[in-house]
Amino acid sequence: MDIEDERYAMYLKMLHVDNLNSATINQFVSNYIDQNSTIITDGYKGYNKLSQKDFKHIRQSYQSDQQMYRTLHIIISNFKSFILGKYHGGIKTEQLQDYLDEFSFRFNHRKESKLLFDILLELCVFRKLNGQ
């Protein structure tokens, strides 16, 4: 979750993982977070090696009344509602990453005035024109 300030989440990337260990976390960070970014985490030991990379790592203990903690739980709750409301909870584990990607895409483009279909179409055309 990328935050604009302590109140608003701006960008979201969710990943289904089999286990949450240091190797998994480091792979995610390497793939999706720009170097020299500041990463704020709780005290979980799996985050310990982040400071050995090109990231500024800040450990915080979160209290349930902090805004970032509430925002994270609201996002998780919204994802659950998205699955239950749109797909009636009937998803398979093999498809979970696709649903996480769709939810993240919708979240990341929620403030744009264009329809999501138009945004997706533009992304497809832009990549095709650039040979990607």
C-alpha positions as CSV (number, residue, x, y, z in Angstrom):
1,M,0.0,0.0,0.0
2,D,1.4,3.4,-1.0
3,I,0.2,6.3,1.1
4,E,-0.1,9.9,0.2
5,D,-0.2,10.9,3.8
6,E,-1.3,9.2,7.0
7,R,-4.9,9.2,5.8
8,Y,-5.1,8.0,2.2
9,A,-3.9,4.9,0.4
10,M,-3.0,5.9,-3.1
11,Y,-1.7,2.7,-4.7
12,L,-2.2,-1.0,-3.9
13,K,-0.6,-4.2,-4.9
14,M,-1.8,-7.5,-3.4
15,L,-0.1,-10.8,-3.8
16,H,-1.3,-14.3,-2.9
17,V,1.6,-16.1,-1.2
18,D,1.9,-19.6,0.2
19,N,4.0,-18.4,3.2
20,L,5.1,-15.1,4.5
21,N,8.8,-15.3,5.1
22,S,11.8,-13.2,4.4
23,A,12.4,-14.6,1.0
24,T,8.8,-14.0,-0.1
25,I,8.8,-10.5,1.2
26,N,12.2,-9.7,-0.4
27,Q,11.0,-11.0,-3.8
28,F,7.8,-8.9,-3.6
29,V,9.7,-5.8,-2.7
30,S,12.2,-6.3,-5.5
31,N,9.5,-6.8,-8.0
32,Y,7.1,-4.1,-7.1
33,I,8.7,-1.3,-5.0
34,D,11.1,1.3,-6.4
35,Q,14.6,1.3,-4.9
36,N,15.3,4.1,-2.4
37,S,11.7,4.0,-1.3
38,T,10.7,4.2,2.4
39,I,9.1,1.0,3.6
40,I,7.2,1.2,6.9
41,T,6.4,-2.1,8.6
42,D,5.5,-3.6,11.9
43,G,8.0,-5.6,13.9
44,Y,7.6,-8.9,12.1
45,K,11.0,-10.6,11.7
46,G,10.5,-11.4,8.0
47,Y,11.0,-7.7,7.3
48,N,14.5,-7.6,8.9
49,K,16.5,-7.9,5.6
50,L,14.8,-5.0,3.9
51,S,17.3,-2.5,5.4
52,Q,20.1,-4.5,3.7
53,K,18.6,-3.6,0.3
54,D,18.3,-0.1,-1.2
55,F,15.3,0.8,0.9
56,K,14.9,2.9,3.9
57,H,13.1,0.6,6.4
58,I,11.2,2.0,9.3
59,R,9.7,-0.3,11.9
60,Q,6.7,0.8,13.8
61,S,4.4,-0.9,16.3
62,Y,0.9,-0.3,15.2
63,Q,-2.0,0.5,17.5
64,S,-5.5,-0.4,16.4
65,D,-6.5,3.2,16.5
66,Q,-3.9,4.4,14.0
67,Q,-5.2,5.6,10.6
68,M,-2.8,3.4,8.6
69,Y,-3.9,0.3,10.5
70,R,-7.5,1.1,10.0
71,T,-7.0,1.9,6.3
72,L,-5.3,-1.5,5.7
73,H,-8.2,-3.3,7.4
74,I,-10.8,-1.3,5.4
75,I,-9.0,-2.4,2.2
76,I,-9.0,-6.0,3.3
77,S,-12.7,-5.8,4.3
78,N,-13.5,-4.2,0.9
79,F,-11.7,-7.0,-0.9
80,K,-13.8,-9.6,1.0
81,S,-17.0,-7.6,0.1
82,F,-15.9,-7.4,-3.5
83,I,-15.5,-11.2,-3.7
84,L,-18.8,-11.9,-1.9
85,G,-20.8,-9.3,-3.8
86,K,-19.5,-9.8,-7.3
87,Y,-18.6,-13.5,-7.3
88,H,-20.7,-14.7,-4.4
89,G,-17.7,-16.1,-2.7
90,G,-17.3,-18.8,-5.3
91,I,-13.7,-18.4,-6.3
92,K,-10.9,-21.0,-6.5
93,T,-7.5,-20.7,-5.0
94,E,-5.9,-21.0,-8.4
95,Q,-7.8,-17.8,-9.5
96,L,-7.2,-15.8,-6.3
97,Q,-4.3,-13.8,-7.8
98,D,-6.5,-12.7,-10.7
99,Y,-9.1,-11.4,-8.3
100,L,-6.5,-9.6,-6.2
101,D,-5.1,-8.0,-9.5
102,E,-8.6,-6.9,-10.5
103,F,-9.4,-5.4,-7.1
104,S,-6.0,-3.7,-7.0
105,F,-6.6,-2.3,-10.6
106,R,-10.0,-0.9,-9.6
107,F,-8.6,0.5,-6.4
108,N,-5.6,2.2,-8.2
109,H,-8.0,3.8,-10.7
110,R,-10.8,4.7,-8.4
111,K,-10.3,8.4,-8.6
112,E,-10.2,8.6,-12.4
113,S,-13.2,10.0,-14.2
114,K,-12.9,7.6,-17.1
115,L,-14.7,4.2,-17.1
116,L,-12.5,1.3,-16.1
117,F,-13.1,-0.3,-19.5
118,D,-11.7,2.8,-21.3
119,I,-8.7,2.9,-19.0
120,L,-8.0,-0.8,-19.7
121,L,-8.5,-0.3,-23.4
122,E,-6.0,2.6,-23.5
123,L,-3.4,0.5,-21.6
124,C,-3.8,-2.3,-24.1
125,V,-3.5,0.1,-27.1
126,F,-0.5,2.0,-25.6
127,R,1.4,-1.3,-24.9
128,K,0.6,-2.5,-28.5
129,L,1.9,0.7,-30.0
130,N,5.1,0.6,-27.9
131,G,5.7,-3.0,-28.9
132,Q,5.2,-4.5,-25.4
